Amino acid sequence: MRHLLSAGDLTRDEAELILTTAEELRTLADRPIKKLPALRGRTVVNLFFEDSTRTRTSFEAAAKRLSADVINFAAKGSSVSKGESLKDTAMTLEAMGADAIVIRHGASGAAHRLATTGWTRAAVINAGDGTHEHPTQALLDAFTMTRHLAPEKGQGLDGRRITIVGDVLHSRVARSNVLLLKTLGAEVTLVAPPTLFPVGVETWGVETSYDLDAAIPKADAVMMLRVQRERMNAAFFPSAREYSRNYGLDAQRLAAMQEHAIVMHPGPMVRGMEITADVADSDRSVIVEQVTNGVAVRMAVLYLTLGGSESES
Amino acid sequence: MPAQEAIPSTGGREVLDARDVSRALSRVAHEILERNKGSEDLVLLGIPSRGVPLARRIADKIAAVEGPSGGVPVGSLDVTMYRDDLRLKPARALLHTDIPGDGIDDKVVVLVDDVLYSGRTIRSALDALNDIGRPRAVRLAVLVDRGHRDLPIRADFVGKNLPTSVAESVRVRLTETDGEDSVTIVDNPVETAGEAS
C-alpha cells in the first residue's frame, strides 16, 4: 500500500489486513512502554490546513508510538497565510526529507493531487479532503463496529445494518464509511433531511430515508454526524431546534434501538444538536472508544505504508 | 492472507518423525524443569508461527510431570516489528502476541521456536521482551538447531542438533499447523540469474 487516499481504493483483503494489524497494535496501549521501533528514523509530517483535535493528535500519537519523528504543520502559523501554495509547501517538506505526509485540506481532491503530481516522493495519507473522503475515520469506525458486532475472529461485518444520520451532503466521513462498509459486506442506510442528501446518492448502493424513527429499530449501529455549519452557505433547515427534533438522537430514540446496537459519532459532537448529552455519555455509546481505536488504526496504516520497503501498488 | 501456510510434504529426507518429535519435546520439558528446579516462575513464550504450538506442548508435558499445581503460563511473542530486515521487504502482517496475565517481570521466560539458524529472530525477541518488562532470566528452547549462527546466540534446550549446509532448508511440520509432525531437510531450489532471494 503506497498511499491511502480513498476508502474506495481498498480491497476487502487490504481492509481486513489493516483491521487485523490494528487489533494487534491495540494491545500496545496496555504496556508500560508504548513504543515499537518499526518506523525509527522515518519522518511523518502532519500537514493540516484545517482545524482538528482528534485526527491530528491521533496521527501524532500513532507515529510517535512507532518511533517515527513527527513534524506538525498547521496552516494558521505558516506561510500559507502569506499566500504560499500547496505545491511550494509540499516541495519544502520534500526538501526536508518527509517520508510520509498526512494531509487534511479544505479542498476535495487535495490528497490525490499531492500524491500524483510528483512534488513529493513521500507516502500520502488522506486525513480528510474537503467533503470528499476521510479513510482512516472509516477504518476506525469499522474496527469499532467489528469489536462490538462481530467479535469472533473471521467474522466480518457481512449483513450488519449500519445507519448513518445527519449532514451527509457535506460529510467526508459518510462517504468513506459508505465505501468501506460496502466493501466489508455491511448494509448501509443513510438518514437525513432531503436538503442534506447529495445529488446522485441513489447511485451509492445504500438505502436512504428521511425518517429516523423508522430506521432506528433495524440498526446494529447508529452513527450520528455533526451538521457542518462551516461548509454551509445556504439555509438547509428552518431551525436548529427542528433539525434536532427530527434528526437528533435522544433518550427516547435510544430506547427504540436494539439491545446490542451501539451509538457512534466521529466527533466533534455538538451536544444537544445531533445527539443529547445523556445519550453521548450512556453505556451504549462507543464514542470515546472510537478515539482510542483511532490511534491503533492509524498505527496500522502508518506501519503498512512505511514499515517495509517502498512498494508500488 | 497473513500467518503461515501449511508446508506440503514433498521431497527432502526426513530426520525426525512424529515419535521423535514427541520424545525430543519430552526431554526438553524435563531439562527445563531440571534447570529451573521446578516449574515456579516459568513462563513459556512461543514465537509465531510454529513456536506457539511447540510451547503449548512443552507446557502440557510439564503439567503431566509436575501435577496440577505445576502449571506453567504459555503465551506468544510476535517479533515482526523488531526484525532487523524490516525495511528490505514490503511491510509484513503482524502475528499474534499474547503475554500471560502475570506478565514477565521477575519471571524465567523460556522462548520457544522451531528452528534456530542465524539467531536474528531470537535477537529480535530479546528486543521485544525488553519493551515488555524485565524477566529474571531468558532461556531458549528450540526443536532444531541447524548451526550457522550470524550472532552470538545459543539455545539452552535443543530437541535435535542438525548439521546442515547453507544450500539446504529445514522444514518443520506440526500437526497443529500442517497436519502432521515431521522435520525434513530439503535442498534449496537453484537460483537462476536475475532472481532476487
Interface residues (C-beta under 8 A of the other chain):
Chain A: D13 E16 L17 T20 T21 E24 L25 T27 R31 P32 I33 K35 L36 P37 A38 Y303 L304 T305 L306 G307 G308 S309 S311
Chain B: M1 P2 D78 M81 Y82 L86 R87 L88 K89 P90 A91 R92 A93 L94 L95 H96 T97 D127 D131 I132 G133
